[in-house]
Amino acid sequence: MSFSSRRRNYLLTPHRRDGLIEWMKSMLQHSFVLDALETTGADTFTHFEALVEEHRQMDGSPQPSRLQQLVPQIGMFHTSLFLRAAFTIYNEKHCLTKRKHIQISFNEIRHILNLAQILAMRKNLPGQENATDLLASTRGFEEGANVSSEDDDSVGPLGGLIDDGEDTGGPSSQLNGPKLISFDGDQTLYSDGANFDNNPRLARYMELLLRHGVAVAVVTAAGYEYKVDRYEHRLSGLLNYFKKQKLSAEECERFYLFGGECNYLLQLKADYHLHPVKEIGPGGWITSTQYLPEAPANWEESKITDLLDIAEKKANAVVKELRLRGRVIRKKRSVGLIPNPGSEITRESLDEAVLSYQEVINSMNGGAGPGLPYCAFNGGTDTWVDVGNKRVGVQILQSYLGIQPHETLHIGDQFLNTGNDFAARTVSPCIWIISPVETTYILKSILRLAGVNFSLPDMVATEDEFGNPLKRSNSIDFLEMQRRTAAAKKMDVYTGELVG
């Protein structure tokens, strides 16, 4: 294949596009060009909302919905989306319809979709304020929470709409919102390749979810089998926070971690340590979910070996062909292409590798594929082929905990088709974030909409969302915790080996 044909194929491959957002952006462009967005914008989002609802009602129909005809790659929606309300709220702050030179961006539509999804997860119960009225009644946006550029948009979907209240500090009834929230790890809870060391605000919101009956799960590609200390190292700050806040045994047991996408399930116990969940036998998670067609109980070892052999061979070929400064590693259920120490691999090369994996794996068995679920994805600095994917991981959690898809929310940053959160869309409503800062705003929004009164006590904060120092109490010294973490042995996040 010539260089020019490769370049054309790269440009033609929609691996860095989202069909729905691109279509919505194109529809809004007409009103923007005609300077009519202020009068037509809300109605346009009402039309989007109606198309989504029609698509939901036609699920399973042999006839394509109007939305599916307009966006052929559209998937399913597990809830309604309150798009007009979300647009109205977002526009009230950011004055999208007042702009004359810059049209609504991809990231702004992403934020509006996130907000619409959050609004849809909350039920309007008797005696409770309507969700949109609740948001409209809050005080103004927080300083500094403004939407930034198209390429760097690390803000929350509400742009700071949510107020802090006061938390009662004790257990409460089931949250009026999702019953299960699953999180990606890298770039969602902590920076890519880093650990959850010192983010008291995000830890506080996750604590409140657990206290209010929500099951919280980290569903991560990081696969260290059942070497519990490796996972605890990655989540050290969060687990230490839970211990300091004295979560009850019941609250601790609502916290799960699924390693290797869907291969290794662990649960937090009253000792504030992760423990492997029983796999086989009565009550075992593998045994109890074997009725799911794609569940690990139904995987054949020979097919796992074949998949990893093909992936490893292709990864080595990519390293050689693209002259990458990287190496290939193989684990029990995954194959990774990682950079050499001190080196980086370009985004384009990583995407090329992922698309190459997908092509050769999908062609296995005469084009039938590998015969079991897999995920080939660009991790930002590396690429991986995992046996299983987050669709299976989230679905297993739903089955194991008895929670329905429409009661679930998955939060992640990899929703393009070279990302590993993409598959979760088929089994759960999703929130597309691009940084831990956005994750923090999302959780803050969910809690506020659910009517949870909360605050961040001085004793658990060392800085605000924007890095400004806050007065610290001696009760919990996060700076000391961070110092101790830095002084401890560091871990190779790729292999799980302790170094230094």
FINUDREN-599522 format. One record per residue (C-alpha): residue in three letters; x, y, z. Coordinates in Angstrom, 2 decimals. Layout:
N
R|ala|X|Y|Z
...
This chain:
500
R|met|0.00|0.00|0.00
R|ser|1.42|3.37|-0.99
R|phe|1.87|6.27|1.43
R|ser|-0.79|8.31|-0.37
R|ser|-3.38|5.54|-0.16
R|arg|-2.63|5.07|3.54
R|arg|-3.14|8.79|4.05
R|arg|-6.48|8.64|2.23
R|asn|-7.59|5.64|4.27
R|tyr|-6.66|7.44|7.49
R|leu|-8.71|10.47|6.51
R|leu|-11.66|8.37|5.39
R|thr|-11.76|6.21|8.53
R|pro|-14.24|7.74|10.99
R|his|-12.20|6.57|13.96
R|arg|-11.98|10.05|15.46
R|arg|-15.53|11.14|14.80
R|asp|-18.86|10.69|16.53
R|gly|-21.68|10.40|14.04
R|leu|-24.44|11.79|16.26
R|ile|-22.51|14.83|17.47
R|glu|-21.22|15.61|13.97
R|trp|-24.76|15.43|12.59
R|met|-26.17|17.64|15.36
R|lys|-23.39|20.14|14.74
R|ser|-24.18|20.23|11.01
R|met|-27.89|20.79|11.69
R|leu|-27.12|23.69|14.00
R|gln|-24.77|25.21|11.45
R|his|-27.67|26.27|9.21
R|ser|-29.23|28.40|11.94
R|phe|-25.83|29.83|12.86
R|val|-25.10|30.90|9.28
R|leu|-28.53|32.54|9.05
R|asp|-28.00|34.23|12.44
R|ala|-31.19|32.56|13.62
R|leu|-29.86|30.35|16.40
R|glu|-31.34|32.53|19.14
R|thr|-34.87|31.94|17.84
R|thr|-34.46|28.38|16.51
R|gly|-31.83|26.79|18.76
R|ala|-34.16|25.49|21.48
R|asp|-36.65|24.21|18.90
R|thr|-33.85|22.40|17.09
R|phe|-32.92|20.57|20.28
R|thr|-36.61|19.76|20.78
R|his|-36.49|18.12|17.35
R|phe|-33.35|16.19|18.32
R|glu|-35.12|15.05|21.49
R|ala|-38.14|13.84|19.53
R|leu|-35.95|11.91|17.10
R|val|-34.14|10.19|19.96
R|glu|-37.43|9.20|21.59
R|glu|-38.82|7.89|18.30
R|his|-35.62|5.86|17.83
R|arg|-36.06|4.37|21.33
R|gln|-39.66|3.42|20.64
R|met|-38.69|1.72|17.38
R|asp|-36.03|-0.46|19.00
R|gly|-36.36|-3.93|17.49
R|ser|-38.41|-2.71|14.55
R|pro|-37.37|-3.97|11.09
R|gln|-37.80|-0.43|9.82
R|pro|-35.05|2.11|10.57
R|ser|-36.01|5.17|12.55
R|arg|-35.61|8.63|11.03
R|leu|-32.60|9.20|13.25
R|gln|-31.02|5.96|12.07
R|gln|-31.50|7.01|8.48
R|leu|-29.76|10.31|9.22
R|val|-27.03|8.75|11.40
R|pro|-26.64|5.13|10.22
R|gln|-24.14|4.21|12.93
R|ile|-26.41|5.33|15.76
R|gly|-26.75|2.89|18.65
R|met|-29.45|2.51|21.28
R|phe|-30.57|4.98|23.93
R|his|-31.40|3.42|27.29
R|thr|-33.29|6.48|28.55
R|ser|-34.93|9.55|27.11
R|leu|-32.68|12.59|26.69
R|phe|-33.90|15.98|27.92
R|leu|-32.06|17.86|25.20
R|arg|-34.10|21.06|25.10
R|ala|-33.80|21.55|28.86
R|ala|-30.08|20.80|28.72
R|phe|-29.53|23.27|25.89
R|thr|-31.53|25.97|27.67
R|ile|-29.52|25.54|30.89
R|tyr|-26.18|25.49|29.11
R|asn|-27.04|28.42|26.86
R|glu|-28.13|30.49|29.86
R|lys|-24.56|30.47|31.10
R|his|-22.45|30.37|27.95
R|cys|-24.64|32.48|25.62
R|leu|-24.14|30.15|22.67
R|thr|-26.92|31.82|20.71
R|lys|-25.34|35.28|21.12
R|arg|-22.17|34.38|19.24
R|lys|-21.74|35.71|15.72
R|his|-18.39|34.23|14.69
R|ile|-17.98|30.87|16.44
R|gln|-20.62|28.22|16.02
R|ile|-21.48|25.58|18.61
R|ser|-18.52|23.25|18.96
R|phe|-18.22|19.48|19.22
R|asn|-17.32|19.74|22.89
R|glu|-20.25|22.01|23.69
R|ile|-22.66|19.51|22.16
R|arg|-20.91|16.78|24.13
R|his|-21.54|18.75|27.34
R|ile|-25.19|19.29|26.43
R|leu|-25.64|15.56|25.78
R|asn|-23.99|14.78|29.13
R|leu|-26.33|17.17|30.93
R|ala|-29.37|15.76|29.10
R|gln|-28.39|12.28|30.25
R|ile|-27.93|13.37|33.86
R|leu|-31.34|15.08|33.85
R|ala|-32.93|11.90|32.50
R|met|-31.50|9.74|35.31
R|arg|-33.41|11.65|38.00
R|lys|-37.04|10.87|38.68
R|asn|-39.41|13.71|39.53
R|leu|-40.91|12.44|42.78
R|pro|-43.92|13.93|44.59
R|gly|-42.87|16.84|46.75
R|gln|-39.51|17.23|45.00
R|glu|-38.58|20.10|42.77
R|asn|-38.49|19.49|39.03
R|ala|-34.92|18.85|37.84
R|thr|-34.75|21.79|35.46
R|asp|-36.32|24.12|38.03
R|leu|-33.83|22.87|40.58
R|leu|-30.95|23.83|38.32
R|ala|-32.50|27.14|37.36
R|ser|-32.86|28.07|41.03
R|thr|-29.21|27.56|41.89
R|arg|-26.84|30.47|42.20
R|gly|-24.58|31.50|39.32
R|phe|-21.75|29.56|37.83
R|glu|-18.50|29.13|39.71
R|glu|-15.59|31.33|38.84
R|gly|-13.25|29.73|36.36
R|ala|-15.62|27.04|35.09
R|asn|-15.91|28.47|31.61
R|val|-15.86|26.45|28.45
R|ser|-12.45|26.53|26.87
R|ser|-11.37|25.86|23.33
R|glu|-12.45|23.08|21.01
R|asp|-9.25|21.18|21.72
R|asp|-8.97|21.79|25.46
R|asp|-12.38|21.70|27.11
R|ser|-11.76|20.41|30.61
R|val|-14.92|21.70|32.28
R|gly|-18.08|20.17|33.60
R|pro|-21.32|19.81|31.66
R|leu|-23.04|22.39|33.82
R|gly|-20.16|24.84|33.72
R|gly|-20.43|25.24|37.50
R|leu|-24.20|25.35|37.91
R|ile|-24.21|23.19|41.00
R|asp|-24.09|24.72|44.46
R|asp|-22.52|23.23|47.55
R|gly|-24.80|22.61|50.49
R|glu|-24.21|20.90|53.77
R|asp|-23.99|17.14|54.19
R|thr|-25.65|15.43|57.11
R|gly|-22.60|13.17|57.33
R|gly|-24.44|9.87|57.75
R|pro|-26.00|7.11|55.65
R|ser|-29.06|7.98|53.62
R|ser|-31.72|6.35|51.45
R|gln|-31.23|5.30|47.83
R|leu|-30.07|8.17|45.63
R|asn|-32.63|9.61|43.22
R|gly|-30.48|8.85|40.20
R|pro|-28.41|5.95|38.87
R|lys|-28.09|2.85|41.06
R|leu|-24.78|1.81|39.52
R|ile|-22.06|4.16|38.27
R|ser|-19.06|2.62|36.57
R|phe|-15.91|4.56|35.84
R|asp|-13.01|4.19|33.48
R|gly|-9.68|4.65|35.26
R|asp|-7.04|6.57|33.29
R|gln|-8.05|10.11|32.34
R|thr|-11.39|9.66|34.12
R|leu|-10.46|9.23|37.79
R|tyr|-6.78|10.12|37.43
R|ser|-4.39|11.32|34.73
R|asp|-3.30|8.88|32.06
R|gly|-0.71|6.48|33.48
R|ala|-0.96|8.02|36.94
R|asn|-2.64|6.93|40.18
R|phe|-5.54|8.23|42.29
R|asp|-3.27|9.90|44.85
R|asn|-4.69|13.25|45.90
R|asn|-8.09|14.36|44.66
R|pro|-10.17|14.92|47.82
R|arg|-13.06|16.58|46.03
R|leu|-13.61|13.67|43.64
R|ala|-13.08|11.21|46.50
R|arg|-15.68|13.10|48.56
R|tyr|-18.31|12.78|45.84
R|met|-17.61|9.06|45.37
R|glu|-17.94|8.64|49.15
R|leu|-21.35|10.35|49.07
R|leu|-22.52|8.05|46.29
R|leu|-21.62|5.02|48.38
R|arg|-23.31|6.50|51.45
R|his|-26.50|7.05|49.44
R|gly|-26.86|3.49|48.19
R|val|-25.12|3.72|44.81
R|ala|-22.91|0.84|43.66
R|val|-19.63|2.31|42.39
R|ala|-17.31|0.32|40.13
R|val|-14.01|1.10|38.47
R|val|-14.00|-0.84|35.19
R|thr|-10.45|-0.58|33.91
R|ala|-8.30|-2.13|31.23
R|ala|-5.48|-2.42|33.76
R|gly|-5.15|-6.15|34.27
R|tyr|-2.89|-7.46|37.03
R|glu|-4.89|-10.67|37.51
R|tyr|-5.74|-10.94|41.23
R|lys|-2.61|-9.18|42.47
R|val|-4.63|-6.95|44.74
R|asp|-1.73|-4.74|45.83
R|arg|-1.28|-3.54|42.22
R|tyr|-4.84|-2.24|42.01
R|glu|-4.67|-0.76|45.50
R|his|-1.50|1.08|44.47
R|arg|-3.39|2.72|41.60
R|leu|-6.27|3.74|43.91
R|ser|-4.24|4.41|47.06
R|gly|-5.52|7.94|47.70
R|leu|-9.16|6.98|47.20
R|leu|-9.00|3.94|49.47
R|asn|-7.15|5.90|52.15
R|tyr|-9.83|8.57|51.96
R|phe|-12.60|6.01|52.47
R|lys|-10.74|4.73|55.52
R|lys|-10.33|8.23|56.97
R|gln|-14.04|8.89|56.46
R|lys|-14.90|5.60|58.20
R|leu|-17.26|4.17|55.64
R|ser|-19.37|1.39|57.11
R|ala|-18.92|-2.23|56.02
R|glu|-22.13|-2.00|53.97
R|glu|-20.95|1.15|52.23
R|cys|-17.52|-0.32|51.51
R|glu|-19.07|-3.39|49.92
R|arg|-20.81|-1.23|47.32
R|phe|-17.41|-0.46|45.79
R|tyr|-16.08|-2.79|43.08
R|leu|-13.16|-2.92|40.71
R|phe|-13.21|-4.87|37.44
R|gly|-9.68|-5.38|36.12
R|gly|-8.76|-6.38|32.57
R|glu|-12.08|-4.95|31.26
R|cys|-14.14|-7.87|32.62
R|asn|-11.70|-10.53|33.80
R|tyr|-10.89|-9.87|37.47
R|leu|-13.62|-8.72|39.85
R|leu|-12.69|-7.32|43.26
R|gln|-14.77|-5.82|46.08
R|leu|-13.91|-3.43|48.90
R|lys|-14.42|-4.87|52.36
R|ala|-14.66|-3.46|55.88
R|asp|-10.86|-3.52|56.25
R|tyr|-10.67|-0.97|53.39
R|his|-8.80|-3.43|51.19
R|leu|-9.88|-4.94|47.89
R|his|-10.63|-8.66|47.87
R|pro|-11.22|-11.02|44.91
R|val|-14.90|-11.87|44.46
R|lys|-15.66|-15.57|44.40
R|glu|-15.73|-16.79|40.80
R|ile|-17.05|-20.37|40.75
R|gly|-19.87|-22.09|42.60
R|pro|-23.04|-20.76|44.26
R|gly|-22.85|-16.98|44.37
R|gly|-19.72|-16.87|42.22
R|trp|-19.76|-14.07|39.70
R|ile|-18.59|-16.24|36.78
R|thr|-21.06|-19.01|37.58
R|ser|-24.00|-16.69|38.17
R|thr|-23.49|-14.79|34.91
R|gln|-22.84|-17.72|32.59
R|tyr|-26.29|-17.25|31.03
R|leu|-24.92|-14.11|29.34
R|pro|-23.68|-15.23|25.88
R|glu|-20.44|-13.19|26.02
R|ala|-19.61|-13.83|29.69
R|pro|-16.17|-15.26|30.58
R|ala|-17.77|-18.56|31.63
R|asn|-18.45|-19.22|27.95
R|trp|-14.97|-18.45|26.59
R|glu|-12.93|-21.31|25.18
R|glu|-9.25|-21.31|26.13
R|ser|-8.26|-22.25|22.58
R|lys|-10.02|-19.17|21.22
R|ile|-8.36|-16.96|23.84
R|thr|-4.95|-18.30|22.81
R|asp|-5.68|-17.83|19.10
R|leu|-6.81|-14.23|19.65
R|leu|-3.74|-13.30|21.70
R|asp|-1.41|-15.05|19.23
R|ile|-2.82|-13.06|16.31
R|ala|-2.70|-9.81|18.30
R|glu|0.88|-10.37|19.43
R|lys|2.03|-11.21|15.93
R|lys|0.36|-8.12|14.47
R|ala|1.70|-5.85|17.22
R|asn|5.26|-6.99|16.54
R|ala|4.72|-6.43|12.82
R|val|3.46|-2.88|13.49
R|val|6.49|-2.07|15.65
R|lys|8.78|-3.23|12.87
R|glu|6.89|-1.66|9.97
R|leu|6.37|1.75|11.62
R|arg|9.79|1.68|13.32
R|leu|8.22|2.43|16.66
R|arg|10.26|2.97|19.79
R|gly|8.18|0.50|21.70
R|arg|7.88|-3.11|22.71
R|val|5.17|-5.73|22.86
R|ile|4.17|-7.40|26.12
R|arg|1.78|-10.27|26.65
R|lys|-0.34|-10.96|29.72
R|lys|-2.79|-13.73|30.52
R|arg|-5.72|-11.97|28.85
R|ser|-4.14|-9.11|26.87
R|val|-1.39|-7.98|24.52
R|gly|0.06|-4.48|24.75
R|leu|2.27|-2.27|22.64
R|ile|3.98|0.14|25.04
R|pro|6.61|2.84|24.53
R|asn|10.21|2.27|25.52
R|pro|11.28|4.15|28.69
R|gly|11.72|7.84|27.84
R|ser|10.04|7.45|24.44
R|glu|6.64|8.32|23.03
R|ile|4.52|6.89|20.24
R|thr|2.51|9.35|18.15
R|arg|-1.27|9.34|18.23
R|glu|-1.41|8.54|14.53
R|ser|0.83|5.50|14.96
R|leu|-1.24|4.28|17.89
R|asp|-4.44|4.63|15.87
R|glu|-2.81|2.86|12.93
R|ala|-1.88|0.00|15.22
R|val|-5.40|-0.29|16.66
R|leu|-7.09|-0.28|13.27
R|ser|-4.59|-2.88|12.09
R|tyr|-5.44|-5.10|15.06
R|gln|-9.16|-4.74|14.41
R|glu|-8.73|-5.59|10.74
R|val|-6.75|-8.78|11.28
R|ile|-8.82|-9.97|14.27
R|asn|-12.14|-9.40|12.52
R|ser|-10.87|-11.43|9.55
R|met|-10.21|-14.50|11.74
R|asn|-12.16|-17.69|10.98
R|gly|-13.00|-16.63|7.45
R|gly|-14.31|-13.23|8.49
R|ala|-16.41|-14.50|11.40
R|gly|-14.07|-12.94|13.94
R|pro|-12.37|-14.48|16.99
R|gly|-15.50|-16.09|18.42
R|leu|-15.39|-14.16|21.71
R|pro|-15.59|-10.51|22.74
R|tyr|-12.44|-8.43|22.55
R|cys|-11.31|-4.83|22.65
R|ala|-8.50|-3.24|20.63
R|phe|-7.93|0.33|21.74
R|asn|-5.63|3.32|21.87
R|gly|-4.84|4.02|25.51
R|gly|-3.31|7.44|24.80
R|thr|0.31|6.37|25.17
R|asp|-0.03|2.71|24.28
R|thr|-2.30|0.19|22.54
R|trp|-3.90|-2.96|23.86
R|val|-5.88|-5.93|22.70
R|asp|-7.90|-7.32|25.60
R|val|-9.94|-10.49|25.79
R|gly|-13.37|-9.18|26.74
R|asn|-14.52|-5.56|26.82
R|lys|-16.40|-3.06|28.95
R|arg|-19.73|-4.06|27.48
R|val|-19.23|-7.44|29.12
R|gly|-17.84|-5.88|32.31
R|val|-20.76|-3.50|32.84
R|gln|-23.30|-6.16|31.87
R|ile|-21.84|-8.61|34.40
R|leu|-22.04|-5.98|37.14
R|gln|-25.66|-5.25|36.22
R|ser|-26.52|-8.95|36.37
R|tyr|-24.53|-9.66|39.53
R|leu|-26.03|-6.68|41.39
R|gly|-29.55|-6.95|39.92
R|ile|-29.50|-3.48|38.33
R|gln|-31.15|-2.63|35.02
R|pro|-29.36|-0.86|32.12
R|his|-31.48|2.29|32.46
R|glu|-30.42|2.50|36.13
R|thr|-26.73|2.39|35.21
R|leu|-24.33|5.14|34.17
R|his|-20.87|4.58|32.68
R|ile|-18.40|7.47|32.76
R|gly|-15.31|7.39|30.55
R|asp|-13.15|9.25|28.05
R|gln|-12.74|6.70|25.22
R|phe|-15.96|6.68|23.20
R|leu|-14.52|6.74|19.70
R|asn|-14.16|3.41|17.94
R|thr|-10.48|3.17|18.86
R|gly|-11.37|3.56|22.55
R|asn|-12.32|0.98|25.16
R|asp|-15.38|2.77|26.58
R|phe|-17.10|2.57|23.19
R|ala|-18.53|-0.92|23.79
R|ala|-20.25|0.11|27.04
R|arg|-22.73|2.20|25.07
R|thr|-24.71|-0.91|24.11
R|val|-25.55|-1.82|27.73
R|ser|-25.60|1.48|29.62
R|pro|-26.24|5.22|29.37
R|cys|-22.86|6.90|29.12
R|ile|-21.19|10.18|30.00
R|trp|-18.31|11.28|27.79
R|ile|-15.68|13.21|29.73
R|ile|-12.08|14.09|28.87
R|ser|-10.49|14.65|32.30
R|pro|-10.89|13.96|36.03
R|val|-12.02|17.59|36.42
R|glu|-15.03|16.86|34.24
R|thr|-15.73|13.67|36.18
R|thr|-15.79|15.73|39.37
R|tyr|-18.38|18.10|37.92
R|ile|-20.49|15.20|36.68
R|leu|-20.69|13.64|40.13
R|lys|-21.36|17.01|41.72
R|ser|-24.22|17.49|39.27
R|ile|-25.70|14.06|39.95
R|leu|-25.63|14.62|43.71
R|arg|-27.17|18.07|43.48
R|leu|-29.96|16.93|41.16
R|ala|-30.68|14.05|43.53
R|gly|-31.20|16.55|46.33
R|val|-28.11|15.53|48.29
R|asn|-26.93|18.41|50.43
R|phe|-23.17|18.29|50.61
R|ser|-20.07|20.30|51.24
R|leu|-16.37|19.68|51.12
R|pro|-15.12|20.05|54.71
R|asp|-11.95|22.05|55.14
R|met|-10.28|19.03|56.68
R|val|-10.48|17.03|53.45
R|ala|-9.39|19.70|50.97
R|thr|-5.94|20.95|50.11
R|glu|-6.90|22.77|46.92
R|asp|-9.95|23.55|44.85
R|glu|-10.68|22.26|41.32
R|phe|-8.37|24.87|39.83
R|gly|-5.32|24.25|41.99
R|asn|-5.85|27.16|44.39
R|pro|-4.65|26.28|47.93
R|leu|-7.33|25.85|50.57
R|lys|-6.92|26.07|54.32
R|arg|-6.07|22.66|55.69
R|ser|-6.87|21.04|59.00
R|asn|-4.49|18.62|60.65
R|ser|-7.17|15.92|60.70
R|ile|-6.33|14.59|57.24
R|asp|-2.99|15.67|55.81
R|phe|-3.22|14.97|52.08
R|leu|0.12|16.62|51.37
R|glu|1.77|14.20|53.77
R|met|-0.13|11.35|52.14
R|gln|1.13|12.48|48.74
R|arg|4.70|12.74|50.06
R|arg|4.56|9.21|51.40
R|thr|3.16|7.90|48.15
R|ala|5.97|9.54|46.18
R|ala|8.55|8.10|48.56
R|ala|7.18|4.58|48.23
R|lys|8.15|2.20|45.46
R|lys|6.69|3.16|42.12
R|met|4.86|0.72|39.92
R|asp|5.13|0.11|36.18
R|val|1.48|0.65|35.24
R|tyr|1.92|-1.50|32.13
R|thr|3.24|-4.65|33.78
R|gly|2.28|-4.11|37.41
R|glu|5.86|-4.64|38.53
R|leu|7.23|-2.54|41.41
R|val|10.35|-0.63|40.45
R|gly|12.74|1.78|42.09
